[in-house]
Amino acid sequence: MLVVIVTHMSVSSAAAAPPEDGHVPYDDESAERYRRKGWWSGRTLPLELERAADLHADRQALITPEVSWTYRQLFDNARAFARGLRATLGVRPGEAAMFQMGNVAETVVTYLGCLLAGVRPVCTLPQHGTREIGLLAQHTGARVLFTQGDFGNGQLLRQAQELLAQASVDKVVIARSAAFEGATGYEEVLAAGRSDAPLPYLEVDPGSIAVFQLSGGTTGLPKVAPRLHEEYAYNSLAWAQAMQYSPRTRMLYPLPIVHNAGISLVIQPAVLAGACVILAPTAAIPDLLAFIEQYRPDVLPLMPPALAIRLLEAPHVRDADLGSVRDFVVGGQKLPVEVAERLRDELGIQVRQMFGMAEGMFLLTPAGATEAVRHHTVGAPISPGDEVRILAPGTETEAAEGELGELAARGPYTIRGYYRAEAHNTNAFTRDGFYRTGDLARRHVTPEGIFYSIEGRIKDVINRGVEKIHAEEVEELIGEHPDVSTVALVAMPDPVLGEKGCAYLVLEPGAEPLTVATLGEHLLKLGLAKYKLPERVEIVHAFPLTNVGKVSKKHLREDIEHKLAVETAREER
């Protein structure tokens, strides 16, 4: 049973200040309805989290290979970090801060500490390069960077020094290693905040921005989803209720925690429910199996199909005791039915599916649904306030029942516009506020209810595992190579990750052919994240064109699919 404190402010007492520049607010009628229905509480996100943590103070909150903390211990550290940010760095409520930290306890403390300080986390990943961090810091106005000194081979320290030197940020806080000159140590921030001073978030308006989440690439106009206090708190509460989280829930999470999935499927819902998070440093299958057997989680709240496939192929998985797992939720890309069936037949795992986005809307298959629902759809929206339309692509007209169309979403935790992106918002949202996801979906009316399946996408995005690679961003940087005349990046199928990037290149006359290695070297020098690098290069003399003269990526995708099929057939002979 989910335990939360529910008391509501009146609409007038929860009235928000005027929206800041670049933020698209909810219309007054919707905001009033969401509060009247009890979906919005009129309180800030950190207040909701702090109240829940106090209610569950002596329950186990966080387990990593290094710590096992109660909620009292976790929030004592988070409160100290919040106060220390003001004491050591002079950071004030409403400022934004960049993250480059992995799955360690210090990351959870830093994220919660930011909220308690009224500081807006920008949920960037340790895999992002200097280019992405610099662009996003500029876009959000962030002047602080939190980084992890012992992540990987220490590349984040070098990156932090570069960002500081080029004035992309003014302040750097380093966890888990010594601070270089000009930076501040994590422990120094904690020590400075061990006091009873009032928490800075008490100055924050509940209608303001709490967190910046990312949606895709950062070419020219970064796509940043501003998540507001009331709606983001409700997003996490609705997920906790849909998953039936309780103080007895133990969830294992191996994916990057400072990501919309990690925050709104795991950290915040766990706090609101008094549940325990078991944070795995990596998604390596041997480590995951060891964590399951040692800590006995009952929920794996997000497993990409690629990870599920690796689990099935692990040498000793059938000897492992997976009996504690009651909810194994798959999302991030389309789940092949045969993988769901293998999980059932070989490991005894009954999968559920979910579909989510940084912009808000979550769909989830019910735990008790039949396999027709759990294996073939991503479920239904998690809130009674969620609204879904299936639109004829390129229009605001709803598709006929059962027809394929673009998934569009609106509701009490789906944003009404990207941050500082007026031109992009014109195309990304309908005139009445529905977010156009770019995903092709179908509505299924069944005896069990109405559910949705995701069948593909409209957007020019490559789904590599759980990461989305925007082709335009990579193409722009490839085009800076002096030997490249024209470039088109397309998705090629991959049995494990779902898709990988294939770069089609038209070279300048007389240029030497580029390889995956030489092209990757060029892109890494420009600061592109490693996971976005093309994993195949095709050199062509010209691109196929559509009847309106545009590059026909459809034909390029068909070409690479044919080449891969031929290569596979040749290998099987």
C-alpha positions as CSV (number, residue, x, y, z in Angstrom):
1,M,0.0,0.0,0.0
2,L,1.4,3.4,-1.0
3,V,1.5,5.8,2.0
4,V,1.6,9.5,1.3
5,I,0.5,12.7,3.1
6,V,-2.3,14.4,1.3
7,T,-3.4,17.9,2.2
8,H,-4.4,20.5,-0.4
9,M,-4.0,24.2,-0.6
10,S,-6.7,26.2,-2.1
11,V,-6.3,27.3,-5.8
12,S,-5.9,30.9,-4.7
13,S,-3.2,30.2,-2.2
14,A,-1.3,28.0,-4.7
15,A,-1.4,30.6,-7.4
16,A,1.8,30.7,-9.3
17,A,3.9,33.7,-10.1
18,P,4.0,34.9,-13.8
19,P,5.9,32.4,-15.9
20,E,9.6,33.2,-16.7
21,D,10.7,34.0,-20.2
22,G,11.0,30.8,-22.3
23,H,8.7,28.7,-20.2
24,V,5.3,27.8,-21.6
25,P,2.8,27.6,-18.7
26,Y,-0.3,25.4,-18.3
27,D,-3.4,27.3,-19.1
28,D,-5.3,28.5,-16.1
29,E,-8.4,26.3,-16.7
30,S,-6.2,23.1,-16.8
31,A,-4.2,24.1,-13.7
32,E,-7.4,24.8,-11.8
33,R,-8.8,21.5,-12.8
34,Y,-5.7,19.6,-11.9
35,R,-5.7,21.1,-8.4
36,R,-9.4,20.6,-8.0
37,K,-9.0,16.9,-8.8
38,G,-6.1,16.6,-6.3
39,W,-3.5,15.8,-8.9
40,W,-1.6,19.0,-8.1
41,S,-1.1,19.7,-4.4
42,G,0.0,23.4,-4.4
43,R,3.3,22.3,-2.8
44,T,6.8,22.2,-4.2
45,L,8.5,18.9,-5.2
46,P,11.2,19.1,-2.4
47,L,8.5,19.7,0.2
48,E,6.6,16.6,-1.0
49,L,9.8,14.6,-0.9
50,E,10.9,15.9,2.5
51,R,7.6,15.1,4.1
52,A,7.6,11.6,2.8
53,A,11.2,11.0,3.9
54,D,10.3,12.2,7.4
55,L,7.4,9.8,7.5
56,H,9.7,6.9,6.6
57,A,12.8,8.1,8.4
58,D,13.9,4.8,9.8
59,R,13.2,2.7,6.7
60,Q,15.9,1.6,4.3
61,A,16.2,4.1,1.5
62,L,19.3,3.5,-0.6
63,I,21.7,0.6,-1.1
64,T,24.8,0.8,-3.2
65,P,28.0,-1.4,-3.0
66,E,29.3,1.2,-0.6
67,V,26.4,2.4,1.6
68,S,23.1,1.2,3.1
69,W,21.2,4.3,4.3
70,T,17.8,5.0,5.9
71,Y,15.7,7.9,4.8
72,R,17.0,9.8,7.8
73,Q,20.6,9.3,6.7
74,L,19.9,10.1,3.1
75,F,18.0,13.3,3.8
76,D,20.4,14.5,6.5
77,N,23.1,14.4,3.8
78,A,20.8,16.0,1.2
79,R,19.9,18.8,3.6
80,A,23.5,19.4,4.4
81,F,24.4,19.6,0.7
82,A,21.5,22.0,0.1
83,R,22.7,24.4,2.8
84,G,26.3,23.9,1.8
85,L,25.7,25.0,-1.8
86,R,24.6,28.4,-0.5
87,A,27.4,28.6,2.1
88,T,30.3,27.6,-0.2
89,L,29.3,28.6,-3.7
90,G,26.6,31.2,-3.0
91,V,24.1,29.3,-5.2
92,R,20.6,30.7,-5.0
93,P,17.1,29.2,-5.6
94,G,16.2,29.4,-9.3
95,E,19.7,28.8,-10.6
96,A,20.4,25.7,-12.7
97,A,23.2,23.1,-12.4
98,M,24.7,20.6,-14.8
99,F,25.2,16.9,-13.8
100,Q,27.9,14.5,-14.9
101,M,27.7,11.7,-12.3
102,G,27.2,8.0,-12.3
103,N,25.3,5.6,-10.2
104,V,26.8,6.3,-6.7
105,A,25.3,7.5,-3.5
106,E,26.8,11.0,-3.9
107,T,24.7,11.5,-7.1
108,V,21.4,10.8,-5.2
109,V,22.5,13.2,-2.4
110,T,23.5,15.9,-5.0
111,Y,20.2,15.6,-6.9
112,L,18.0,15.8,-3.7
113,G,20.3,18.5,-2.3
114,C,19.7,20.6,-5.4
115,L,16.0,20.3,-5.0
116,L,16.2,21.2,-1.3
117,A,18.4,24.2,-2.3
118,G,15.8,25.3,-4.8
119,V,18.4,24.7,-7.5
120,R,17.2,23.2,-10.9
121,P,19.1,20.0,-11.9
122,V,19.8,19.8,-15.6
123,C,19.8,16.0,-16.1
124,T,22.7,15.5,-18.3
125,L,24.7,12.2,-18.4
126,P,28.3,11.4,-17.8
127,Q,28.4,10.2,-21.4
128,H,27.7,13.7,-22.7
129,G,30.7,15.5,-24.2
130,T,31.9,19.1,-23.7
131,R,29.9,20.3,-26.7
132,E,26.6,19.0,-25.3
133,I,27.3,20.2,-21.8
134,G,28.4,23.7,-23.0
135,L,25.3,24.1,-25.2
136,L,22.9,23.0,-22.5
137,A,24.6,25.1,-19.9
138,Q,24.2,28.1,-22.1
139,H,20.6,27.3,-23.0
140,T,19.4,26.8,-19.3
141,G,21.6,29.4,-17.8
142,A,23.5,26.9,-15.6
143,R,26.7,28.1,-14.1
144,V,27.5,25.1,-11.8
145,L,28.7,21.6,-12.8
146,F,28.6,18.6,-10.5
147,T,31.0,15.9,-11.6
148,Q,32.4,12.5,-10.4
149,G,36.1,12.3,-10.3
150,D,36.5,8.5,-10.4
151,F,34.0,7.9,-13.2
152,G,35.5,5.7,-15.9
153,N,39.1,6.6,-16.6
154,G,38.8,10.1,-15.1
155,Q,37.7,11.8,-18.3
156,L,35.0,13.8,-16.5
157,L,37.7,15.7,-14.5
158,R,39.4,16.6,-17.7
159,Q,36.1,17.6,-19.2
160,A,35.2,19.7,-16.1
161,Q,38.5,21.6,-16.4
162,E,37.9,22.3,-20.1
163,L,34.4,23.6,-19.4
164,L,35.7,25.8,-16.6
165,A,38.5,27.1,-18.8
166,Q,36.2,28.0,-21.6
167,A,33.8,29.7,-19.2
168,S,30.9,27.3,-20.1
169,V,30.4,27.1,-16.3
170,D,31.8,29.2,-13.4
171,K,31.8,26.6,-10.6
172,V,32.6,22.9,-10.4
173,V,31.9,20.5,-7.5
174,I,33.8,17.3,-7.6
175,A,32.7,14.1,-5.8
176,R,34.9,11.0,-5.1
177,S,38.3,12.6,-5.9
178,A,40.4,15.6,-4.9
179,A,39.2,18.9,-6.3
180,F,41.5,20.6,-8.8
181,E,42.4,24.3,-8.5
182,G,39.3,26.4,-8.9
183,A,36.9,23.6,-8.0
184,T,35.1,22.7,-4.8
185,G,35.0,19.3,-3.1
186,Y,31.8,17.5,-2.5
187,E,32.8,16.8,1.2
188,E,33.5,20.5,1.6
189,V,30.0,21.4,0.5
190,L,28.6,18.8,2.9
191,A,30.6,20.0,5.9
192,A,29.6,23.6,5.3
193,G,26.0,22.7,5.4
194,R,25.9,20.8,8.8
195,S,23.6,23.4,10.4
196,D,20.0,24.1,11.2
197,A,19.7,27.0,8.8
198,P,16.3,27.2,6.9
199,L,16.4,25.2,3.7
200,P,16.5,27.4,0.6
201,Y,13.7,25.7,-1.3
202,L,11.2,27.4,1.1
203,E,11.6,30.5,-1.1
204,V,10.5,28.6,-4.2
205,D,7.1,29.0,-6.0
206,P,5.3,25.7,-6.5
207,G,4.4,26.8,-10.0
208,S,8.0,27.3,-11.1
209,I,10.5,25.0,-12.8
210,A,11.9,22.3,-10.6
211,V,14.1,20.2,-13.0
212,F,15.3,20.4,-16.6
213,Q,15.1,17.0,-18.4
214,L,16.5,16.4,-21.9
215,S,14.8,15.2,-25.0
216,G,17.2,14.3,-27.7
217,G,19.8,16.3,-29.6
218,T,21.2,19.7,-29.1
219,T,21.7,21.2,-32.5
220,G,21.1,24.9,-32.7
221,L,18.1,24.7,-30.4
222,P,18.5,22.3,-27.4
223,K,15.3,20.4,-26.6
224,V,14.9,20.9,-22.8
225,A,11.7,19.8,-21.0
226,P,11.0,22.1,-18.0
227,R,9.4,20.0,-15.3
228,L,7.4,22.0,-12.8
229,H,7.2,21.3,-9.1
230,E,3.6,20.3,-8.8
231,E,3.4,18.3,-12.1
232,Y,6.7,16.5,-11.6
233,A,5.7,15.5,-8.1
234,Y,2.4,14.1,-9.4
235,N,4.2,12.3,-12.2
236,S,6.2,10.4,-9.6
237,L,3.3,9.8,-7.4
238,A,1.1,8.5,-10.2
239,W,3.9,6.1,-11.3
240,A,4.3,4.9,-7.7
241,Q,0.5,4.2,-7.5
242,A,0.4,2.5,-10.8
243,M,3.3,0.2,-9.8
244,Q,1.8,-0.3,-6.3
245,Y,5.1,0.8,-4.6
246,S,5.0,0.5,-0.8
247,P,7.6,0.6,2.1
248,R,8.1,-3.1,1.4
249,T,9.2,-2.5,-2.3
250,R,12.8,-3.0,-3.2
251,M,13.7,-1.8,-6.7
252,L,16.9,-2.5,-8.5
253,Y,18.1,0.1,-11.1
254,P,21.2,-0.3,-13.3
255,L,20.7,2.5,-15.8
256,P,21.9,6.1,-15.5
257,I,20.1,7.5,-12.5
258,V,20.2,11.2,-13.5
259,H,17.8,10.7,-16.4
260,N,14.1,11.2,-16.5
261,A,13.6,7.4,-16.1
262,G,15.9,7.2,-13.1
263,I,14.3,10.3,-11.5
264,S,10.6,9.8,-12.2
265,L,10.4,6.0,-12.2
266,V,12.8,5.3,-9.4
267,I,14.2,8.0,-7.0
268,Q,11.2,10.3,-6.5
269,P,8.5,7.5,-6.5
270,A,10.6,5.5,-4.0
271,V,10.8,8.5,-1.6
272,L,7.1,9.1,-1.9
273,A,6.3,5.5,-1.1
274,G,9.1,4.9,1.4
275,A,10.5,2.2,-0.8
276,C,14.2,1.1,-1.1
277,V,16.4,1.8,-4.1
278,I,19.2,-0.7,-4.9
279,L,21.5,1.3,-7.2
280,A,23.7,-0.8,-9.4
281,P,26.8,1.0,-10.7
282,T,26.5,-0.6,-14.2
283,A,24.2,-2.7,-16.2
284,A,26.7,-5.5,-16.6
285,I,24.7,-8.8,-16.4
286,P,27.0,-10.6,-13.9
287,D,26.7,-7.6,-11.6
288,L,22.9,-7.5,-12.0
289,L,22.5,-11.2,-11.2
290,A,24.7,-10.8,-8.1
291,F,22.7,-7.8,-7.0
292,I,19.4,-9.8,-7.4
293,E,20.7,-12.7,-5.4
294,Q,22.2,-10.6,-2.7
295,Y,19.6,-7.9,-2.2
296,R,16.4,-9.7,-3.4
297,P,14.6,-6.8,-5.3
298,D,11.0,-7.4,-6.2
299,V,10.9,-4.7,-8.9
300,L,13.1,-3.9,-11.9
301,P,11.3,-0.7,-13.1
302,L,13.0,-0.3,-16.5
303,M,14.8,-2.9,-18.5
304,P,15.5,-2.1,-22.1
305,P,15.0,-5.0,-24.5
306,A,18.8,-5.0,-25.3
307,L,19.4,-5.7,-21.6
308,A,16.7,-8.4,-21.5
309,I,18.4,-10.1,-24.5
310,R,21.8,-10.0,-22.8
311,L,20.2,-11.4,-19.6
312,L,18.8,-14.3,-21.7
313,E,22.2,-14.9,-23.3
314,A,24.2,-14.8,-20.0
315,P,26.0,-18.1,-19.4
316,H,24.9,-18.7,-15.8
317,V,21.5,-17.0,-15.8
318,R,19.5,-20.2,-15.5
319,D,21.4,-21.1,-12.3
320,A,20.6,-17.7,-10.7
321,D,17.8,-17.3,-8.2
322,L,15.4,-14.7,-9.7
323,G,12.5,-15.7,-7.6
324,S,12.2,-12.4,-5.8
325,V,11.4,-10.4,-8.9
326,R,7.6,-9.8,-9.3
327,D,7.7,-6.8,-11.7
328,F,10.1,-6.9,-14.7
329,V,9.2,-3.8,-16.7
330,V,10.5,-3.4,-20.3
331,G,10.7,-0.1,-22.1
332,G,12.9,2.2,-24.1
333,Q,12.4,0.5,-27.4
334,K,10.0,-2.0,-29.0
335,L,10.0,-5.4,-27.3
336,P,10.1,-8.3,-29.7
337,V,7.4,-10.8,-28.8
338,E,9.8,-13.7,-28.9
339,V,12.0,-12.0,-26.2
340,A,8.9,-11.7,-23.9
341,E,8.2,-15.4,-24.6
342,R,11.8,-16.5,-23.9
343,L,11.8,-14.5,-20.6
344,R,8.6,-16.4,-19.6
345,D,9.7,-19.8,-20.8
346,E,13.4,-19.8,-19.9
347,L,13.5,-17.6,-16.8
348,G,10.0,-17.6,-15.4
349,I,9.7,-13.8,-15.9
350,Q,6.3,-12.3,-16.7
351,V,7.1,-9.0,-18.4
352,R,5.2,-5.8,-18.3
353,Q,5.8,-3.0,-20.7
354,M,6.0,0.8,-20.3
355,F,6.4,3.8,-22.6
356,G,7.6,7.1,-21.3
357,M,9.2,10.4,-22.3
358,A,11.0,13.3,-20.7
359,E,8.0,15.5,-21.8
360,G,5.7,13.6,-19.4
361,M,3.2,10.9,-20.4
362,F,3.8,7.4,-19.1
363,L,1.9,4.3,-20.3
364,L,2.1,1.0,-18.4
365,T,0.6,-2.5,-18.9
366,P,-1.4,-3.7,-15.9
367,A,0.2,-6.4,-13.8
368,G,-2.8,-8.7,-14.1
369,A,-3.3,-8.2,-17.9
370,T,-3.2,-11.1,-20.3
371,E,-0.2,-11.7,-22.5
372,A,-2.1,-10.2,-25.4
373,V,-1.8,-6.9,-23.6
374,R,1.6,-7.3,-21.9
375,H,3.4,-8.7,-24.9
376,H,1.8,-6.7,-27.7
377,T,1.1,-3.2,-26.2
378,V,2.8,-0.6,-23.9
379,G,-0.4,-0.4,-21.9
380,A,-2.5,2.6,-20.9
381,P,-1.8,6.0,-19.4
382,I,-1.1,5.9,-15.6
383,S,-3.3,8.8,-14.6
384,P,-7.0,9.4,-15.1
385,G,-6.1,12.9,-16.1
386,D,-4.0,11.8,-19.1
387,E,-5.4,12.4,-22.5
388,V,-4.2,10.5,-25.7
389,R,-5.0,11.2,-29.3
390,I,-3.9,9.3,-32.4
391,L,-3.5,11.9,-35.1
392,A,-3.2,11.5,-38.8
393,P,0.5,12.3,-39.3
394,G,1.1,16.0,-40.1
395,T,-2.4,17.0,-39.1
396,E,-4.4,17.7,-35.9
397,T,-7.2,15.4,-37.1
398,E,-7.7,12.1,-35.2
399,A,-7.0,8.9,-37.1
400,A,-9.8,6.4,-37.6
401,E,-10.2,3.9,-34.8
402,G,-7.5,1.2,-35.0
403,E,-5.6,3.1,-37.7
404,L,-1.9,4.0,-37.3
405,G,-1.1,7.6,-36.4
406,E,1.0,9.9,-34.4
407,L,0.7,9.6,-30.6
408,A,-0.2,12.9,-29.0
409,A,-0.4,13.5,-25.3
410,R,-1.7,16.0,-22.8
411,G,-2.3,15.9,-19.1
412,P,-1.4,16.9,-15.6
413,Y,2.3,16.0,-15.9
414,T,2.9,16.5,-19.7
415,I,4.7,19.8,-20.5
416,R,3.1,22.4,-22.7
417,G,6.2,23.5,-24.4
418,Y,10.0,23.1,-24.5
419,Y,12.1,25.6,-22.7
420,R,13.2,28.7,-24.8
421,A,12.1,27.0,-28.0
422,E,9.2,29.0,-29.4
423,A,9.8,28.1,-33.0
424,H,10.1,24.4,-32.3
425,N,7.0,24.4,-30.0
426,T,4.9,25.5,-32.9
427,N,5.4,22.1,-34.6
428,A,5.9,20.0,-31.5
429,F,2.5,20.9,-29.9
430,T,-1.0,21.1,-31.2
431,R,-2.9,24.4,-30.9
432,D,-4.8,23.0,-27.8
433,G,-1.6,21.8,-26.0
434,F,-1.2,18.2,-27.0
435,Y,2.5,17.1,-27.3
436,R,3.2,15.5,-30.7
437,T,5.6,12.7,-29.7
438,G,6.7,11.8,-33.2
439,D,5.9,8.1,-32.4
440,L,3.6,6.1,-34.6
441,A,1.0,4.3,-32.4
442,R,-2.3,2.4,-32.6
443,R,-5.2,2.3,-30.2
444,H,-6.5,-1.2,-29.3
445,V,-10.0,-1.6,-27.8
446,T,-10.0,-4.9,-26.0
447,P,-12.2,-6.6,-23.4
448,E,-9.5,-5.7,-20.9
449,G,-9.6,-2.0,-21.7
450,I,-8.1,0.5,-24.1
451,F,-4.3,0.1,-24.7
452,Y,-1.7,1.4,-27.1
453,S,1.1,-0.1,-29.1
454,I,4.1,1.8,-30.5
455,E,4.8,0.8,-34.1
456,G,7.6,3.1,-35.2
457,R,8.3,6.8,-35.4
458,I,8.0,9.9,-37.6
459,K,11.0,11.8,-36.2
460,D,14.4,11.3,-37.6
461,V,15.7,9.7,-34.5
462,I,17.9,6.5,-34.0
463,N,16.9,4.5,-31.0
464,R,20.2,2.9,-29.8
465,G,19.1,0.9,-26.8
466,V,17.5,3.4,-24.4
467,E,19.4,6.3,-26.0
468,K,17.9,8.5,-28.7
469,I,20.3,9.9,-31.3
470,H,19.1,12.8,-33.3
471,A,20.4,12.4,-36.8
472,E,20.6,16.2,-37.5
473,E,23.0,16.8,-34.7
474,V,25.5,14.1,-35.9
475,E,25.1,15.1,-39.5
476,E,26.0,18.7,-38.7
477,L,29.3,17.6,-37.2
478,I,30.1,15.1,-39.9
479,G,29.5,17.9,-42.4
480,E,32.4,19.9,-40.8
481,H,34.9,17.3,-42.0
482,P,36.8,18.8,-45.0
483,D,36.5,15.6,-47.1
484,V,32.7,15.3,-46.7
485,S,30.5,16.8,-49.3
486,T,27.1,15.5,-48.1
487,V,26.0,13.2,-45.3
488,A,22.9,11.3,-44.2
489,L,22.7,9.4,-41.0
490,V,20.1,6.6,-40.9
491,A,19.1,3.8,-38.5
492,M,20.2,0.3,-39.3
493,P,18.7,-2.7,-37.4
494,D,20.7,-4.3,-34.6
495,P,19.5,-7.5,-32.9
496,V,20.7,-6.3,-29.4
497,L,20.3,-2.5,-29.3
498,G,17.4,-2.3,-31.8
499,E,19.1,0.3,-34.0
500,K,22.6,1.7,-34.6
501,G,23.7,4.6,-36.8
502,C,24.9,4.2,-40.3
503,A,26.5,7.2,-42.0
504,Y,26.1,7.5,-45.8
505,L,28.7,9.9,-47.2
506,V,29.3,11.7,-50.5
507,L,32.9,12.7,-50.5
508,E,34.7,15.6,-52.1
509,P,36.5,14.8,-55.4
510,G,39.8,13.0,-54.7
511,A,39.2,12.5,-51.0
512,E,40.3,9.3,-49.3
513,P,37.4,7.1,-48.0
514,L,36.5,7.7,-44.4
515,T,36.2,4.7,-42.0
516,V,34.2,4.2,-38.8
517,A,37.5,4.8,-36.9
518,T,38.6,8.0,-38.7
519,L,35.1,9.4,-38.7
520,G,34.7,8.7,-35.0
521,E,38.0,10.4,-34.3
522,H,36.7,13.5,-36.0
523,L,33.5,13.5,-34.1
524,L,35.1,12.9,-30.7
525,K,37.4,15.9,-31.3
526,L,34.3,18.0,-31.8
527,G,32.9,16.8,-28.4
528,L,30.2,14.4,-29.6
529,A,29.2,11.8,-27.1
530,K,30.7,8.3,-27.8
531,Y,27.3,6.6,-28.0
532,K,26.2,8.8,-30.8
533,L,29.1,7.8,-33.1
534,P,28.1,6.1,-36.4
535,E,28.9,2.4,-36.3
536,R,29.0,1.9,-40.1
537,V,30.0,4.1,-43.0
538,E,28.8,3.7,-46.6
539,I,30.4,5.8,-49.3
540,V,28.2,6.6,-52.2
541,H,28.4,8.9,-55.3
542,A,25.0,10.4,-54.8
543,F,21.9,10.1,-52.6
544,P,18.5,8.9,-53.8
545,L,16.0,11.8,-53.8
546,T,12.3,12.1,-53.1
547,N,9.9,13.5,-55.7
548,V,10.3,16.9,-54.0
549,G,14.1,16.8,-54.2
550,K,14.9,15.8,-50.6
551,V,17.3,13.0,-49.6
552,S,15.3,9.9,-49.4
553,K,16.3,8.3,-46.1
554,K,13.7,5.7,-46.6
555,H,15.7,4.3,-49.6
556,L,18.9,4.5,-47.6
557,R,17.4,2.6,-44.7
558,E,16.2,0.0,-47.2
559,D,19.7,-0.2,-48.7
560,I,21.5,-0.9,-45.4
561,E,18.8,-3.4,-44.4
562,H,19.3,-5.3,-47.6
563,K,23.1,-5.2,-47.2
564,L,22.9,-6.5,-43.7
565,A,20.5,-9.3,-44.7
566,V,22.9,-10.3,-47.5
567,E,25.9,-10.3,-45.1
568,T,24.0,-12.4,-42.6
569,A,22.9,-14.9,-45.2
570,R,26.5,-15.2,-46.4
571,E,27.8,-15.8,-42.8
572,E,25.2,-18.5,-42.3
573,R,26.2,-20.5,-45.3
